[in-house]
Amino acid sequence: MDGMGYPIRAVARMTGIGLDTLRAWERRYQAVKPERGERGRLYRDRDIHRLLLLKEVVAMGHAIGQIASLPEVRLEQLLQAVGQPRARNSADVTGGAVPGSLRPLFKAVEKFDAPGLDRELGKLALAHPPRTLVHEVIHPLLRRVGDDWAERACSIAQEHLVSAALRNLVGGMMRLYAPSSASATVLLTTPSGELHEFGILCAALLAAGGGLRAVYLGPNLPAAEIAASARKASATAVILGVISENPRAEKEVKSLARALAQGVELWIGGREGILPEVKRQPRWLWVPRFPDLEKQLVRIGARF
């Protein structure tokens, strides 16, 4: 079984599909087949994912009776067939026009339309696997927002709007893609004083999408807490995100390296120029870019 079980009322809130519609899709069309528990039907994450796909395809004009039995891959193909052009890579976003797939996101941000932003991100999440979502949606979006903020074209409130939406999206997808069994476990966080978490959120999504167990602890944790959590989780590697000028970061990283159990690897991601001593430490692995991270994830068992 994948994830916890959700009752039908919770599913209605999560998907935006009415209770009567949910019941009809299940009983009349067998669109999903929830498990039966002591308190009634329990929907799993895979059911939520399928219902969201069906909802989007129905919104395109297809009758539920015609699509209810289609596999998820076919539903995704129907969505992609009418979708806007995809961003090809991160460079498309910087210093130029916004790729077609990201334009609705920026329109929602401009209007402070939080539900619209969630909806557009949800569509992209349904259409793309985690790795593609990170490289072609989340990372380009964050870079563009960061550039706009630096040029004062984006307010702090708008940046926070995007941050909240992406945190919810990545957290939900991590749960959806979490494997029931995995060859390795990675633990992800940032050291004390580092509050920027999107690098490790994306890293966690990549790890989960590659079939590894990703334990995400959030940002700003002291070295002793990280080391203790790594022991309890039997982590193969600890992945730290460090991107800001944090005078405590280097001391925290050194403390963590000493506290980690024998055999636990320490990977550090961040922008160039941060922690110059890191690159000279053979015990620490520097993974500044997502392709570098992916190579190491594959080394410990991930499959992309």
N, C-alpha and C positions, 0 to 999 in steps of 0.2 A: 504494500500500500504506500502511496505517496502523500506525505503531509498529513495534517490532522483532518478530521472529518468536520464538515460544516452543515448545519441544518438548513432547510430550504429558505427560511427567512433571512439568514445571513447571506446566502447565495444571491437572493434577490437584491439585497443592498449592495453587494460587491459587484454584481454584473449590471445592475440597472434594469433587469428584466423583471416584469411583474410576476407576482405569485401565480396568478391564473395562467399566464403564458408559460411559465416554467412547468407547471403541472401538465398543461396540454402538450408541450414539446416532449415531455417524458412519456406520458401515457399513450398519447395518440401516435406519436412519430418515433418513439424510442431514440430520441436524439442523444440522450445520455442515459446511463444505467447506474444510478447511485446505489451504494450499498445499503443494506437494511440493518439498523441498529435497534437497541431496546427502545429508543425514543423516536424512532421513525427513520426516514431516509437521511443518509449522510453522504454529502458530495465531497469528493477529493479534489486536489489541485488540478488533476488532469481533466476533471469534469468542468471546473471553472474555466480553464483554458479553452475547452471545446465550446462551451456556451458563449464565451466572448467572441470566438470566431464566427459562430452561427449568427450571433446578433449583428455583427458587422456585415456579413454577407446578405442577411435579410434586409438590412438597411440599404443595400445596393439595389434592391428590387426583386431578389429571388424569393420564391415561395418556400417556406420552411419544409413543406411536404416533399419538395424536389431535392433539397440539400441535406435533410436530416441524417441520411445514411452515408453521406460522403465522408471519407477519411480526412483527418486534419490537413494532410499535405495538399489535398485537392481544394479544400476551403482556402488555404493560404494562397494557392495559385489563383483562385478567383479574385482574391483581394489584390494581389499584385498585378493582375491583368488590367485593373482600372486605376492603379495607384499612380502617383506622380513620379517623375524620374528620381532615382536614388542618387544620393551623394556618393561619389566614387571613392574619395579619400579625404583625409583631414585637410590637405592643402587647398581643397576646393573652397573651404570656408574662410580662410584667412586672407585678408586684404582684398576682397573682391565681393562678387555677388553671392547671395545666399543660395545654396542648392535648392532645387525644387522641393525635395522632401522635407526641408527644414523651414520653408516659408510659412506654413501654417503655425508652426511653433512660435516663430517670432511675432506673427500677428497677434497670437494669444498673449504673448508677453507684453507687447505694446499696449494692449487693451486691459492689462491686469486681469485677464480671463483665466482664472485658475482651473475651473472645470474644463474649459476648452483646451488648455495646455495638457491636462491629464488625459483628455480624450485623444488628442493627436499623438501624444507619446505612446498611449496604449495601442493605437493602430500600428505604429511602427514596430512596437514590441511583438505584436502578433505576426507581422510580416517577416521579421528577421530573427535569426538565432542570436544568442548572446554575443558571440564574437563580432558578428556584423553590426549589431546594435552598438557595441562599444566603439568600434572603429569609425562607423559611418554616421552615427547619430549623436551619441552622448559626448564623445570626445570633441568632435567638431562644434557641437553646440556650446560646450563649456569654453572652448577656445574663443569662439565668437563673442560670447557674453563677456568674457574676461577682457578682450580687446575693446569692446564697446564701453565697458566700465572704465577702463584706463583712459579712453578718449571722452569720457563723460557723456556718452551717447546712451548709456544705460544706468538707471538709478540703483542705489543700494537695495531699495525695496524690490525692484525687478530681479536683481540678482538673487535675492532671498526667495522670490517666487519660483525661479527656476531651480534653485537648490532643493527646496522642499519637494517639488514635483519629481525631480530625478531621484531623490532619496527614497521616495515611496515606490517609484517604478523599479529601481534596482533591487530594493528589499523584496518586493513581491516576486520578481523574476528569480532571485536567488532561491527563494523558497520553492518555486515551481520547478527549477532545474536541479535542486539538491538530490544527489543520488542516494539510493537506499544502501548501497555499499560502494566503497571507493578504495583505490590502491594507495592513496596518500591523503593526508590532511594538511591544509595550510591555514595558519592563523593570521589574521590581518588587523592592523591597528596603526595608530601613530603615537610617537613618544609624547611625554609630558610637554605641554606648551604648544603642540602642533594641532591646530583646530581644523585644518583643511582635510576633508575626508574623501573627496571624490576620486582621487587616484586609487585609493585602496578599495573603494566601493566598486569601481570598474574592474580592478584586479580580482576582487571576490567573484564578480559576475563571470569573468573569463575562466576562473578556476572551476566554478560550478558548471559552467557550460562545457568545460572539457572533461567533466566526469569526476572531478576531485571533490573532496569534502572541504568546504570553505567555512571557516569559523570567523565571523566578522564581529569584532568587539567594539567598533566605533572608535572615535579619535581620543587623543589626550590621556594616555594611560602611563603610569610610572613603570619603570623597568621591572621592578619586583612583581607587579601584578601581571605583566605580560609573560614573564618567565613561568610563574605559577600556572597561568592559564594554558601555556604551551604544554606543560607536564600533564595537566589533567586531560587535555584534549589529545594527547599522544601525537603532537604535531610533527610532521616531517620538516616543515619550514615555517619560520615566522617572517611575514612580509610587512615591512614598515614603510609608511609614506611620509616623506619630509620635503616640503616645498617652500616653506617660509623661512625668513631669517630668525631662527630661534636659538638664542645663545645657550640654551640648556640641552639642545638636541644631541650634540656630540657626546657630552657626558652621559646622557641617558642611553645612547646607543652602546657606548663602551660598557656601561653597567649591565645592560641586557646581554651583551655578548659573553660576559663573565658568568651571568646567572643561568644562561640556557643550559639544559642538560646536554651531555655528550651526544653528538650525532645530529642534533637539531640545527638545521641551517638557518642563517640570518640573511635575508634579502632586503635590500634597501632601494626604494624607488624615489625619484625626485628630480627636480630641474638641475641643469648644469650649474656648477658653482656652489651648490649646497654641500656641506660636509666634505671638504677637500681631502680630509684624512681617510675617508671611507675607501677611496680607490686604492689606497696604499696598504690596506689591511687584507691579507689573504683569507682571513676567517669570515669576512663579510663579502657578500655578493652584490655588486652594484647593477641594478636593472633600471636604467633611467627611462626607457621607452617600453611601450606595450609589446612590440616584437621581441625585445630582449626578455621580457617577463614570460612571454609565451614559450620561448625556447626552453626556459628552465622548467616551466610547468609540464611541457612534453617530456623532459628528462625524468621527471618523477612520476610519470604515468598519465598525463592528460592527453586527450585525443581531440583534435580539431578537424 
